[in-house]
């Protein structure tokens, strides 16, 4: 049975096959862009004892439907920044998530924060597009790419001045991410087949992430209690969409997430 990811990737691969733009021209345009803001560096610069929050600008999703379809990306991003978010994640997929490059540009300009282009990278031109639209980081989903693609797109991101957030779902995918030199790894708690959230998986995989690699927990984080558990498991950051974008007070929601670990014990072995 095809999963959500399968159907989304089919759409993006069909689009890539129909794309007649020159990769060389896009490389030249991306290479001429102003310097990116340091996405990974912003995560590392979070205050002592706090969790970095990557707050997401998200209108809808295949599993949850409409969340906030009429949102103003600049207004949302500003409230996230006011709450102390380290970075933003902005959906640019239009068909499945209702996002756009314009959303990313508006959010980045209003907030002053580094921005991840949250989309389905399956072609080198996608990496170039991320840089051209103003993103500071690009998402590489290990489950969507073979080893060659993962390595090539990661290297291209570095060449263009982008950080690459390599998303994994288990230890095998983590090994693949580390093999291509990933310095920023996201662990998606959502099962690709059932779309259920499995926090035990995130905790287990966190134990295998080397300390020099910045780690991000993704999906299913509904509030400070979830964030605190993930911080105690060793994560440097959480990427949070639904719970903050639909909040009546987005600023306060982000602040609560980043302060969630304060006063809690560290559950990492040997520390």
C-alpha positions as CSV (number, residue, x, y, z in Angstrom):
1,X,0.0,0.0,0.0
2,X,1.4,3.4,-1.0
3,X,2.2,5.7,2.0
4,X,1.7,9.5,2.2
5,X,5.4,9.8,1.4
6,X,5.2,7.5,-1.6
7,X,2.4,9.6,-3.1
8,X,4.1,12.9,-2.4
9,X,7.4,11.7,-3.9
10,X,5.6,10.5,-7.0
11,X,4.2,14.0,-7.5
12,X,7.6,15.6,-7.1
13,X,9.4,13.1,-9.3
14,X,6.9,13.7,-12.1
15,X,7.5,17.4,-11.7
16,X,11.3,17.0,-11.8
17,X,11.0,14.9,-15.0
18,X,9.0,17.7,-16.6
19,X,11.4,20.4,-15.5
20,X,13.5,21.6,-18.5
21,X,15.5,24.3,-16.6
22,X,19.3,24.1,-17.0
23,X,21.0,22.9,-13.8
24,X,24.1,24.9,-14.9
25,X,22.1,28.1,-15.0
26,X,20.6,27.4,-11.6
27,X,24.0,26.6,-10.1
28,X,25.2,30.0,-11.3
29,X,22.2,31.8,-9.9
30,X,22.4,30.0,-6.5
31,X,26.1,30.6,-6.3
32,X,25.6,34.3,-6.7
33,X,23.1,34.6,-3.8
34,X,24.1,36.5,-0.6
35,X,25.6,34.5,2.3
36,X,23.1,32.3,4.1
37,X,22.3,32.6,7.8
38,X,23.8,29.8,9.8
39,X,21.0,27.4,10.5
40,X,23.0,24.8,12.4
41,X,25.0,27.5,14.2
42,X,21.8,29.1,15.5
43,X,20.8,25.8,17.0
44,X,24.2,25.6,18.7
45,X,23.9,29.1,20.0
46,X,20.8,28.5,22.1
47,X,21.0,29.5,25.8
48,X,22.5,27.0,28.3
49,X,19.8,24.6,29.5
50,X,17.3,25.5,26.9
51,X,16.1,23.6,23.8
52,X,16.4,25.1,20.4
53,X,13.0,25.5,18.7
54,X,12.6,25.3,15.0
55,X,9.1,26.7,14.6
56,X,7.2,25.9,11.5
57,X,5.1,28.0,9.1
58,X,2.5,25.4,8.0
59,X,-0.9,25.9,6.4
60,X,-2.0,22.2,6.1
61,X,-0.8,18.6,5.9
62,X,-2.0,15.4,4.2
63,X,-2.7,13.7,7.5
64,X,-4.3,16.6,9.5
65,X,-5.9,18.6,6.7
66,X,-6.3,22.4,7.1
67,X,-4.4,23.9,10.0
68,X,-4.2,27.6,9.3
69,X,-4.7,28.1,5.6
70,X,-5.1,31.9,5.7
71,X,-2.0,32.6,7.9
72,X,0.2,35.6,7.3
73,X,3.7,34.1,7.1
74,X,5.4,37.3,8.2
75,X,3.1,37.7,11.2
76,X,3.5,34.1,12.3
77,X,7.3,34.2,11.9
78,X,7.6,37.4,13.9
79,X,5.6,35.8,16.8
80,X,7.9,32.8,16.7
81,X,11.0,35.0,16.8
82,X,9.6,37.0,19.7
83,X,9.1,33.7,21.5
84,X,12.8,32.9,21.1
85,X,12.8,30.4,18.3
86,X,16.3,29.7,17.0
87,X,15.2,29.0,13.4
88,X,12.1,28.6,11.2
89,X,10.9,25.8,9.0
90,X,8.7,26.9,6.1
91,X,6.7,24.5,3.9
92,X,7.1,25.3,0.3
93,X,5.2,22.3,-1.2
94,X,2.0,23.7,-2.7
95,X,-0.1,20.6,-3.6
96,X,0.1,18.7,-0.3
97,X,0.9,21.4,2.2
98,X,-0.4,24.7,0.7
99,X,3.0,26.4,1.0
100,X,5.1,28.4,-1.4
101,X,8.5,30.1,-1.9
102,X,6.7,33.4,-1.2
103,X,5.8,32.1,2.3
104,X,9.5,31.4,2.9
105,X,10.7,34.8,1.7
106,X,8.1,36.6,3.8
107,X,8.8,34.6,6.9
108,X,12.6,35.0,6.6
109,X,12.4,38.8,5.9
110,X,10.1,39.5,8.8
111,X,11.9,37.3,11.4
112,X,15.6,37.7,10.8
113,X,16.0,34.0,11.6
114,X,17.6,31.2,9.6
115,X,15.1,29.3,7.6
116,X,14.8,25.6,6.5
117,X,13.1,25.0,3.2
118,X,10.7,22.2,4.3
119,X,10.1,20.3,1.1
120,X,10.8,17.0,-0.7
121,X,14.3,17.3,-2.3
122,X,14.6,14.7,-5.1
123,X,16.7,16.6,-7.7
124,X,19.8,18.8,-7.7
125,X,17.6,21.6,-9.0
126,X,15.6,21.5,-5.7
127,X,18.8,22.3,-3.8
128,X,19.5,25.2,-6.0
129,X,15.9,26.4,-5.7
130,X,16.2,26.4,-2.0
131,X,19.2,28.7,-2.1
132,X,17.7,31.0,-4.7
133,X,14.4,31.5,-2.8
134,X,16.5,32.5,0.2
135,X,16.6,29.4,2.4
136,X,19.5,28.8,4.8
137,X,19.0,25.1,5.0
138,X,17.5,22.3,2.9
139,X,15.8,19.1,4.0
140,X,17.1,15.8,2.8
141,X,14.9,12.8,3.7
142,X,17.0,9.6,3.8
143,X,13.9,7.5,3.0
144,X,13.4,9.4,-0.2
145,X,16.9,9.2,-1.6
146,X,19.4,6.5,-2.4
147,X,23.0,6.7,-1.0
148,X,24.3,8.5,-4.1
149,X,21.6,11.1,-4.1
150,X,22.0,11.7,-0.4
151,X,25.7,12.2,-0.7
152,X,25.5,14.4,-3.8
153,X,22.7,16.6,-2.5
154,X,24.5,17.0,0.8
155,X,27.7,18.0,-0.9
156,X,25.9,20.4,-3.2
157,X,24.1,22.1,-0.3
158,X,27.5,22.7,1.3
159,X,29.0,24.0,-1.9
160,X,26.1,26.5,-2.1
161,X,26.5,27.6,1.5
162,X,23.4,25.8,2.8
163,X,23.1,23.6,5.8
164,X,21.5,20.2,5.2
165,X,19.1,18.7,7.7
166,X,19.2,15.0,7.0
167,X,16.0,13.4,8.2
168,X,16.0,9.8,9.4
169,X,13.5,7.4,10.9
170,X,15.7,4.6,12.3
171,X,19.3,3.5,13.0
172,X,19.8,2.2,9.5
173,X,19.0,5.6,8.0
174,X,21.1,7.3,10.7
175,X,24.1,5.2,9.5
176,X,23.5,6.4,6.0
177,X,23.3,10.0,7.1
178,X,26.5,9.7,9.1
179,X,28.2,8.0,6.1
180,X,27.7,11.2,4.0
181,X,29.1,13.4,6.8
182,X,25.8,14.8,8.0
183,X,26.4,17.3,10.8
184,X,22.7,18.0,11.4
185,X,20.3,15.1,11.8
186,X,16.6,15.1,12.3
187,X,14.7,12.1,13.7
188,X,11.1,12.0,12.5
189,X,9.0,10.4,15.2
190,X,6.2,9.7,12.7
191,X,6.0,6.2,11.2
192,X,6.1,6.4,7.4
193,X,3.5,3.7,7.0
194,X,1.0,4.3,9.8
195,X,1.8,8.0,10.3
196,X,1.5,7.3,14.0
197,X,4.0,9.1,16.4
198,X,6.5,6.8,18.2
199,X,8.5,8.7,20.8
200,X,10.2,5.5,21.9
201,X,11.8,5.4,18.4
202,X,13.1,8.9,18.7
203,X,14.6,8.2,22.2
204,X,16.3,5.0,20.9
205,X,17.8,6.7,17.8
206,X,19.0,9.6,19.8
207,X,21.3,7.4,21.8
208,X,23.1,6.5,18.5
209,X,23.7,10.1,17.3
210,X,27.4,11.1,17.9
211,X,27.7,14.1,20.3
212,X,29.3,16.3,17.6
213,X,26.3,15.9,15.4
214,X,23.5,18.4,16.1
215,X,20.2,16.5,16.6
216,X,16.6,17.6,15.9
217,X,13.4,15.7,17.0
218,X,10.6,16.1,14.5
219,X,6.8,15.5,14.4
220,X,4.2,14.9,17.1
221,X,5.6,17.4,19.6
222,X,2.4,18.8,21.1
223,X,3.8,20.8,24.0
224,X,6.4,21.3,26.7
225,X,6.1,17.9,28.2
226,X,7.0,16.2,24.9
227,X,9.8,18.7,24.3
228,X,11.2,18.0,27.8
229,X,11.3,14.3,27.2
230,X,13.2,14.7,23.9
231,X,15.6,17.2,25.4
232,X,16.3,14.7,28.2
233,X,17.0,12.0,25.6
234,X,19.7,14.2,24.2
235,X,18.2,16.3,21.4
236,X,19.5,19.8,20.7
237,X,16.3,21.0,19.0
238,X,12.7,20.3,18.3
239,X,11.0,21.1,15.0
240,X,7.4,21.9,15.8
241,X,4.6,22.7,13.4
242,X,1.0,22.0,14.3
243,X,1.0,22.9,18.0
244,X,2.6,26.3,17.6
245,X,0.9,27.4,14.4
246,X,-2.6,26.8,15.7
247,X,-1.8,28.3,19.2
248,X,-3.7,31.3,20.4
249,X,-0.4,32.7,21.6
250,X,2.4,31.5,19.4
251,X,5.0,33.6,21.2
252,X,4.2,32.0,24.5
253,X,4.0,28.5,22.9
254,X,7.5,28.8,21.5
255,X,8.9,30.2,24.8
256,X,7.4,27.3,26.8
257,X,8.9,24.7,24.4
258,X,12.4,26.2,24.6
259,X,12.3,26.4,28.4
260,X,10.8,23.0,28.8
261,X,14.1,21.2,29.7
262,X,15.1,23.5,32.6
263,X,15.2,21.6,35.8
264,X,14.8,18.2,34.3
265,X,17.3,15.4,34.6
266,X,19.4,14.3,31.6
267,X,18.6,10.8,30.6
268,X,21.6,10.2,28.3
269,X,23.7,7.2,29.4
270,X,26.8,8.1,31.3
271,X,25.9,11.7,32.0
